[in-house]
């Protein structure tokens, strides 16, 4: 898939039950696995052993999972559950009615453990597979993974800081999302408020949050 060389092809079906049987997950999440997913394929393995790439300091393999869906759309919690169970970095390709979305999460190791923490996910719109804005770019697996994240994130990780690391860009993106959420909630609260003094206090706080957002 994605024009990757034949040496990366894996093409193994993964039973979706693997991700919810004998695991403690919510009934709602299990229902997503059962109802929304038709089949999961492990399509490609991008690694130093399958491509002309140097190993990364953090990223040892990037797996490409194709998830065929029964309905258009999938709860992000499903991808997060799969990411928790697979100790490698994963590029997800969701397929529905011959249209694709590419998804990737910023996944980093938890200090002192073998576990990974996944921050927010970035994804494309639905499109033909050939139109997905993804290419292998970099000399080692760390760089390839970083470029996958940046390619899918687009403007969300853009910054005037040319030396900003991927981790810094993701943290800034998360802060922006949190501030935007707080601003939207505060604007709704202002619309409901009837007392003028309270409105003035809330507007002052709103201006402070907007200034903070502009600084990011």
C-alpha positions as YAML, in Angstrom:
chain: A
units: angstrom
residues:
- id: 1
  name: UNK
  ca: [0.00, 0.00, 0.00]
- id: 2
  name: UNK
  ca: [0.98, 3.68, -0.39]
- id: 3
  name: UNK
  ca: [3.51, 2.68, -3.03]
- id: 4
  name: UNK
  ca: [5.73, 1.07, -0.40]
- id: 5
  name: UNK
  ca: [8.30, -1.45, -1.70]
- id: 6
  name: UNK
  ca: [7.40, -5.12, -1.86]
- id: 7
  name: UNK
  ca: [10.03, -5.85, 0.80]
- id: 8
  name: UNK
  ca: [7.77, -4.12, 3.39]
- id: 9
  name: UNK
  ca: [4.66, -6.17, 2.59]
- id: 10
  name: UNK
  ca: [3.29, -8.25, 5.46]
- id: 11
  name: UNK
  ca: [-0.39, -8.73, 4.53]
- id: 12
  name: UNK
  ca: [-1.46, -10.62, 7.62]
- id: 13
  name: UNK
  ca: [-5.00, -10.55, 8.93]
- id: 14
  name: UNK
  ca: [-5.33, -9.67, 12.62]
- id: 15
  name: UNK
  ca: [-8.45, -10.97, 14.39]
- id: 16
  name: UNK
  ca: [-10.20, -7.93, 15.83]
- id: 17
  name: UNK
  ca: [-11.06, -9.99, 18.92]
- id: 18
  name: UNK
  ca: [-7.40, -9.75, 19.89]
- id: 19
  name: UNK
  ca: [-8.02, -6.16, 20.98]
- id: 20
  name: UNK
  ca: [-10.99, -6.75, 23.26]
- id: 21
  name: UNK
  ca: [-11.11, -10.38, 24.36]
- id: 22
  name: UNK
  ca: [-9.56, -10.97, 27.79]
- id: 23
  name: UNK
  ca: [-9.01, -7.21, 28.16]
- id: 24
  name: UNK
  ca: [-10.81, -4.77, 30.40]
- id: 25
  name: UNK
  ca: [-12.57, -2.35, 28.06]
- id: 26
  name: UNK
  ca: [-15.93, -0.61, 28.21]
- id: 27
  name: UNK
  ca: [-19.01, -2.18, 26.58]
- id: 28
  name: UNK
  ca: [-19.23, 0.86, 24.27]
- id: 29
  name: UNK
  ca: [-15.67, 0.36, 23.03]
- id: 30
  name: UNK
  ca: [-16.21, -3.36, 22.51]
- id: 31
  name: UNK
  ca: [-19.35, -2.54, 20.50]
- id: 32
  name: UNK
  ca: [-17.23, -0.30, 18.24]
- id: 33
  name: UNK
  ca: [-14.85, -3.19, 17.54]
- id: 34
  name: UNK
  ca: [-17.72, -5.60, 16.90]
- id: 35
  name: UNK
  ca: [-20.05, -3.37, 14.87]
- id: 36
  name: UNK
  ca: [-17.86, -0.79, 13.14]
- id: 37
  name: UNK
  ca: [-14.90, -2.93, 12.04]
- id: 38
  name: UNK
  ca: [-15.18, -5.47, 9.27]
- id: 39
  name: UNK
  ca: [-11.57, -6.67, 9.16]
- id: 40
  name: UNK
  ca: [-8.05, -5.60, 10.16]
- id: 41
  name: UNK
  ca: [-4.99, -6.23, 8.00]
- id: 42
  name: UNK
  ca: [-1.36, -5.69, 8.96]
- id: 43
  name: UNK
  ca: [-0.28, -4.53, 5.50]
- id: 44
  name: UNK
  ca: [3.30, -3.29, 5.80]
- id: 45
  name: UNK
  ca: [6.26, -3.21, 8.14]
- id: 46
  name: UNK
  ca: [8.58, -0.23, 7.67]
- id: 47
  name: UNK
  ca: [11.86, -1.11, 9.37]
- id: 48
  name: UNK
  ca: [15.62, -1.11, 8.84]
- id: 49
  name: UNK
  ca: [15.28, -4.77, 7.81]
- id: 50
  name: UNK
  ca: [12.66, -4.05, 5.12]
- id: 51
  name: UNK
  ca: [13.86, -0.73, 3.67]
- id: 52
  name: UNK
  ca: [17.09, 1.15, 3.17]
- id: 53
  name: UNK
  ca: [16.67, 3.07, 6.43]
- id: 54
  name: UNK
  ca: [18.75, 3.40, 9.56]
- id: 55
  name: UNK
  ca: [17.14, 2.39, 12.87]
- id: 56
  name: UNK
  ca: [15.76, 5.24, 14.95]
- id: 57
  name: UNK
  ca: [16.68, 6.02, 18.53]
- id: 58
  name: UNK
  ca: [12.99, 5.89, 19.47]
- id: 59
  name: UNK
  ca: [11.18, 4.31, 16.51]
- id: 60
  name: UNK
  ca: [12.18, 0.74, 15.67]
- id: 61
  name: UNK
  ca: [9.31, -0.14, 13.32]
- id: 62
  name: UNK
  ca: [6.33, 1.58, 11.74]
- id: 63
  name: UNK
  ca: [3.41, -0.76, 11.06]
- id: 64
  name: UNK
  ca: [0.75, 0.01, 8.45]
- id: 65
  name: UNK
  ca: [-2.66, -1.29, 9.51]
- id: 66
  name: UNK
  ca: [-5.60, -1.25, 7.11]
- id: 67
  name: UNK
  ca: [-8.94, -1.27, 8.95]
- id: 68
  name: UNK
  ca: [-11.96, -1.97, 6.74]
- id: 69
  name: UNK
  ca: [-15.13, -0.51, 8.16]
- id: 70
  name: UNK
  ca: [-18.82, -1.35, 8.06]
- id: 71
  name: UNK
  ca: [-19.72, 2.33, 8.46]
- id: 72
  name: UNK
  ca: [-17.95, 5.54, 7.57]
- id: 73
  name: UNK
  ca: [-16.12, 6.69, 10.67]
- id: 74
  name: UNK
  ca: [-14.53, 5.10, 13.72]
- id: 75
  name: UNK
  ca: [-14.23, 6.22, 17.32]
- id: 76
  name: UNK
  ca: [-10.68, 7.41, 18.04]
- id: 77
  name: UNK
  ca: [-10.77, 5.29, 21.21]
- id: 78
  name: UNK
  ca: [-10.55, 2.16, 19.02]
- id: 79
  name: UNK
  ca: [-7.26, 3.31, 17.50]
- id: 80
  name: UNK
  ca: [-5.98, 4.24, 20.94]
- id: 81
  name: UNK
  ca: [-6.79, 0.73, 22.21]
- id: 82
  name: UNK
  ca: [-4.89, -0.87, 19.32]
- id: 83
  name: UNK
  ca: [-1.96, 1.49, 19.86]
- id: 84
  name: UNK
  ca: [-1.83, 0.46, 23.53]
- id: 85
  name: UNK
  ca: [-1.60, -3.22, 22.63]
- id: 86
  name: UNK
  ca: [1.01, -2.93, 19.86]
- id: 87
  name: UNK
  ca: [4.49, -1.87, 21.08]
- id: 88
  name: UNK
  ca: [5.38, -0.19, 17.78]
- id: 89
  name: UNK
  ca: [4.39, 2.99, 15.98]
- id: 90
  name: UNK
  ca: [1.35, 2.54, 13.75]
- id: 91
  name: UNK
  ca: [0.02, 4.26, 10.65]
- id: 92
  name: UNK
  ca: [-3.69, 3.47, 10.30]
- id: 93
  name: UNK
  ca: [-5.52, 3.40, 6.98]
- id: 94
  name: UNK
  ca: [-9.30, 3.33, 7.44]
- id: 95
  name: UNK
  ca: [-11.22, 2.06, 4.42]
- id: 96
  name: UNK
  ca: [-14.91, 2.45, 3.67]
- id: 97
  name: UNK
  ca: [-16.53, 2.06, 0.25]
- id: 98
  name: UNK
  ca: [-13.10, 2.25, -1.45]
- id: 99
  name: UNK
  ca: [-12.29, 5.59, 0.20]
- id: 100
  name: UNK
  ca: [-9.49, 6.00, 2.72]
- id: 101
  name: UNK
  ca: [-8.51, 8.08, 5.70]
- id: 102
  name: UNK
  ca: [-4.96, 7.98, 7.08]
- id: 103
  name: UNK
  ca: [-4.59, 8.34, 10.87]
- id: 104
  name: UNK
  ca: [-1.53, 8.52, 13.10]
- id: 105
  name: UNK
  ca: [-1.07, 9.31, 16.77]
- id: 106
  name: UNK
  ca: [1.92, 10.93, 18.40]
- id: 107
  name: UNK
  ca: [3.18, 7.92, 20.33]
- id: 108
  name: UNK
  ca: [6.02, 8.17, 22.83]
- id: 109
  name: UNK
  ca: [7.52, 5.76, 25.31]
- id: 110
  name: UNK
  ca: [6.67, 6.15, 28.98]
- id: 111
  name: UNK
  ca: [9.89, 6.60, 30.95]
- id: 112
  name: UNK
  ca: [11.02, 3.50, 32.80]
- id: 113
  name: UNK
  ca: [8.41, 1.19, 31.24]
- id: 114
  name: UNK
  ca: [7.68, -0.68, 28.02]
- id: 115
  name: UNK
  ca: [4.37, 1.16, 27.68]
- id: 116
  name: UNK
  ca: [3.55, 3.91, 25.20]
- id: 117
  name: UNK
  ca: [1.50, 7.05, 25.69]
- id: 118
  name: UNK
  ca: [-0.51, 8.30, 22.71]
- id: 119
  name: UNK
  ca: [-1.34, 11.98, 22.50]
- id: 120
  name: UNK
  ca: [-3.80, 13.35, 19.97]
- id: 121
  name: UNK
  ca: [-4.40, 11.80, 16.56]
- id: 122
  name: UNK
  ca: [-4.03, 13.50, 13.19]
- id: 123
  name: UNK
  ca: [-5.85, 12.38, 10.06]
- id: 124
  name: UNK
  ca: [-6.81, 13.17, 6.48]
- id: 125
  name: UNK
  ca: [-10.25, 13.55, 4.96]
- id: 126
  name: UNK
  ca: [-11.76, 10.64, 3.04]
- id: 127
  name: UNK
  ca: [-10.09, 10.23, -0.38]
- id: 128
  name: UNK
  ca: [-8.72, 7.73, -2.88]
- id: 129
  name: UNK
  ca: [-5.73, 5.81, -1.59]
- id: 130
  name: UNK
  ca: [-3.54, 7.28, -4.35]
- id: 131
  name: UNK
  ca: [-4.36, 10.81, -3.13]
- id: 132
  name: UNK
  ca: [-3.27, 10.28, 0.48]
- id: 133
  name: UNK
  ca: [-0.58, 12.89, 1.29]
- id: 134
  name: UNK
  ca: [1.97, 10.39, 2.57]
- id: 135
  name: UNK
  ca: [5.49, 9.61, 1.48]
- id: 136
  name: UNK
  ca: [8.48, 8.01, 3.15]
- id: 137
  name: UNK
  ca: [10.78, 10.94, 3.88]
- id: 138
  name: UNK
  ca: [13.90, 10.62, 6.02]
- id: 139
  name: UNK
  ca: [17.10, 8.64, 6.43]
- id: 140
  name: UNK
  ca: [16.12, 6.88, 9.66]
- id: 141
  name: UNK
  ca: [12.92, 5.61, 11.24]
- id: 142
  name: UNK
  ca: [12.65, 8.50, 13.70]
- id: 143
  name: UNK
  ca: [12.64, 10.96, 10.79]
- id: 144
  name: UNK
  ca: [10.18, 8.90, 8.71]
- id: 145
  name: UNK
  ca: [7.76, 8.70, 11.63]
- id: 146
  name: UNK
  ca: [8.08, 12.42, 12.39]
- id: 147
  name: UNK
  ca: [7.39, 13.27, 8.76]
- id: 148
  name: UNK
  ca: [4.33, 10.99, 8.68]
- id: 149
  name: UNK
  ca: [2.95, 12.88, 11.70]
- id: 150
  name: UNK
  ca: [3.70, 16.27, 10.17]
- id: 151
  name: UNK
  ca: [2.27, 15.27, 6.78]
- id: 152
  name: UNK
  ca: [-1.05, 14.24, 8.36]
- id: 153
  name: UNK
  ca: [-1.17, 17.09, 10.87]
- id: 154
  name: UNK
  ca: [-0.66, 19.79, 8.25]
- id: 155
  name: UNK
  ca: [-1.27, 23.29, 9.61]
- id: 156
  name: UNK
  ca: [-1.95, 21.95, 13.12]
- id: 157
  name: UNK
  ca: [1.79, 21.57, 13.73]
- id: 158
  name: UNK
  ca: [3.00, 24.55, 11.71]
- id: 159
  name: UNK
  ca: [4.97, 27.18, 13.60]
- id: 160
  name: UNK
  ca: [7.26, 30.12, 13.00]
- id: 161
  name: UNK
  ca: [9.85, 28.33, 15.14]
- id: 162
  name: UNK
  ca: [11.99, 26.48, 12.60]
- id: 163
  name: UNK
  ca: [13.89, 24.56, 15.30]
- id: 164
  name: UNK
  ca: [10.75, 23.33, 17.06]
- id: 165
  name: UNK
  ca: [10.88, 19.59, 17.72]
- id: 166
  name: UNK
  ca: [7.95, 17.29, 16.98]
- id: 167
  name: UNK
  ca: [7.33, 16.86, 20.71]
- id: 168
  name: UNK
  ca: [7.24, 20.65, 21.19]
- id: 169
  name: UNK
  ca: [4.92, 21.06, 18.19]
- id: 170
  name: UNK
  ca: [2.53, 18.41, 19.53]
- id: 171
  name: UNK
  ca: [2.51, 19.98, 23.00]
- id: 172
  name: UNK
  ca: [1.76, 23.38, 21.47]
- id: 173
  name: UNK
  ca: [-1.03, 21.87, 19.36]
- id: 174
  name: UNK
  ca: [-2.56, 20.28, 22.48]
- id: 175
  name: UNK
  ca: [-2.37, 23.60, 24.34]
- id: 176
  name: UNK
  ca: [-4.11, 25.36, 21.43]
- id: 177
  name: UNK
  ca: [-6.88, 22.76, 21.37]
- id: 178
  name: UNK
  ca: [-7.39, 23.10, 25.14]
- id: 179
  name: UNK
  ca: [-7.49, 26.91, 24.96]
- id: 180
  name: UNK
  ca: [-9.95, 26.82, 22.04]
- id: 181
  name: UNK
  ca: [-12.17, 24.51, 24.09]
- id: 182
  name: UNK
  ca: [-12.00, 26.86, 27.10]
- id: 183
  name: UNK
  ca: [-12.75, 29.89, 24.93]
- id: 184
  name: UNK
  ca: [-15.80, 28.23, 23.36]
- id: 185
  name: UNK
  ca: [-17.13, 27.25, 26.82]
- id: 186
  name: UNK
  ca: [-16.53, 30.78, 28.15]
- id: 187
  name: UNK
  ca: [-18.27, 32.39, 25.18]
- id: 188
  name: UNK
  ca: [-21.30, 30.18, 25.80]
- id: 189
  name: UNK
  ca: [-21.26, 31.15, 29.49]
- id: 190
  name: UNK
  ca: [-21.12, 34.87, 28.60]
- id: 191
  name: UNK
  ca: [-24.18, 34.49, 26.35]
- id: 192
  name: UNK
  ca: [-26.12, 32.96, 29.23]
- id: 193
  name: UNK
  ca: [-24.98, 35.48, 31.87]
- id: 194
  name: UNK
  ca: [-27.49, 38.23, 32.75]
- id: 195
  name: UNK
  ca: [-25.51, 40.23, 35.32]
- id: 196
  name: UNK
  ca: [-23.45, 43.03, 33.76]
- id: 197
  name: UNK
  ca: [-20.66, 42.89, 36.34]
- id: 198
  name: UNK
  ca: [-20.27, 39.16, 35.84]
- id: 199
  name: UNK
  ca: [-20.28, 39.61, 32.06]
- id: 200
  name: UNK
  ca: [-17.43, 42.12, 32.36]
- id: 201
  name: UNK
  ca: [-15.41, 39.69, 34.48]
- id: 202
  name: UNK
  ca: [-15.98, 36.89, 32.01]
- id: 203
  name: UNK
  ca: [-15.08, 39.10, 29.05]
- id: 204
  name: UNK
  ca: [-11.81, 40.06, 30.73]
- id: 205
  name: UNK
  ca: [-11.00, 36.37, 31.15]
- id: 206
  name: UNK
  ca: [-12.00, 35.74, 27.53]
- id: 207
  name: UNK
  ca: [-9.57, 38.42, 26.30]
- id: 208
  name: UNK
  ca: [-6.79, 36.88, 28.42]
- id: 209
  name: UNK
  ca: [-7.35, 33.44, 26.93]
- id: 210
  name: UNK
  ca: [-7.47, 34.83, 23.38]
- id: 211
  name: UNK
  ca: [-4.16, 36.66, 23.93]
- id: 212
  name: UNK
  ca: [-2.64, 33.45, 25.24]
- id: 213
  name: UNK
  ca: [-3.90, 31.59, 22.16]
- id: 214
  name: UNK
  ca: [-2.37, 34.18, 19.83]
- id: 215
  name: UNK
  ca: [0.99, 33.74, 21.54]
- id: 216
  name: UNK
  ca: [1.14, 30.02, 20.78]
...
